[in-house]
Amino acid sequence: MIRVLKWGWVLFLSLFMAVDGFCQGDNEASLLLDLKKVRADYEVARQKYENDVKLYEERALALNDLNRSKNELLSSEVDYQKLILKLISQQSYITVEQAVKYQNERGDRKVKVTLKSALEGNEEYLNQFREHFDVFTPEMRSGKIYNIYVSLVDNESKTIIGSPYEFRLPFIELGKTGTADFELLKDAESLTVSLNYNNKKDEKNIYLKKGGSSNMIDIAAMQFSQETDLSSSAAYQLSLERFSTSDDIYRMVIINLPRQITYDFTDGGSKVSQIRFAQGVNVKKLTLQIYLPDRDDEQVVINKPIHFQVLALTNAEYGKLEGKNLENITIADLKATVSGEEQLEIIPRGKGKIEVRANSLYHEITAGQEVSMDITVRNGGRRRLDNIKISAEKPLGWQAVITPDVIKSLDPEKEASVNIRILPPEDGGVGAQEVKIKTEAMADNRKVETEDKTVRVQVNAATSVLGTVLLISALLGLIGGIIWFGIKLSKK
């Protein structure tokens, strides 16, 4: 019979975490009174059952009455066990021993949470109820906390940022530990560890500890690839996160960048070549500025990506790599050799540039005449120009004829000649007027900046031919008279 009862107790232990936490507000005194009451009921039922067994053996009691007595004993025993299970359930809880943020070999950010059953810490409290534990087998007294669900929650948005969203631990033995491993879906320095077990929900706001004993620096750049015109610069915003407890100084180095391309690391506007993380700070922001040369060459080729690496090196790592040829080193070797590495790329782009030249931008004409001039359109950039349009902005009534007015394409360093005829109106009067020569073009689907040229035209009044002849005749007569008068005076 005792064996049957023990098997029943083991069966009820499987319900350890499912027992409903009735009367959560009970204090220790009321719980002890309840235990005494159900213990007394259990003792009465046990004594009655033992007496009925003797009567049945003496054939003084029917089998149905014996079974009824047995069922009453089992029922009172179950009530007794449920109350003790409630006691253990209320006193058992899970503590978060540590939460460590680390990186795996692929560079994924992960968090490992270590949990521990803290029932051992309440042994002194539970000892006062030890006399009531005789209904439990040793297996029941060394039970487990079952079905612990763990989640990682963002402190600000209150959304789950760990994968899997819920990590299930089947059980943790009392006094022992269990681990839950997550991949971070969103980077965070601190987060909330949410625990759900034994009809309880517990949340811990935790600052993540950095894992790894090596000097690991994770370098991340949101704009890892940029297109940049020649003679201009590109800015890469870098985030450096330390996965180490050391206080080392790190040198910032770039490799596999052509010599004609220069760079600077800046921190808040100040140029830096070395960095150090302050105590308690694990993330640092830097700006990498890359300066492209004015011209392309064999190493800086238009539209061809240039791949280079940003390294964070301790002094020891810098000493090992200094003076070595790093052009043939692989990415895998770099990651195994240096504290931090990130691959970036820059794509040089040629910049289109229109140059307009003319022998003279000043013309003087007589009313009724026109101006005919040639201009030279030159591509002074490093990219082909397409659909070059030449137009004129002229005074009211004036006309301009441009031949050709569209140049389909013009390669770098090439030029084309354009004729421009400027026709003032017949009754436009005299004076100075300005005509603006405007150009526009596209290079790599981008509009090219141009500079307007201004042509100044001076229009003079037309003179009569007859008046000019009469004027010349009068001048000649005047000059002849002066000469004749001079000769007469000399003879006297």
Summary of the structure (lengths in Angstrom):
residues: 492
radius of gyration: 48.1
end to end distance: 180.2
largest distance: 197.3
contacts: 1392
relative contact order: 0.08
helix: 27%
strand: 41%
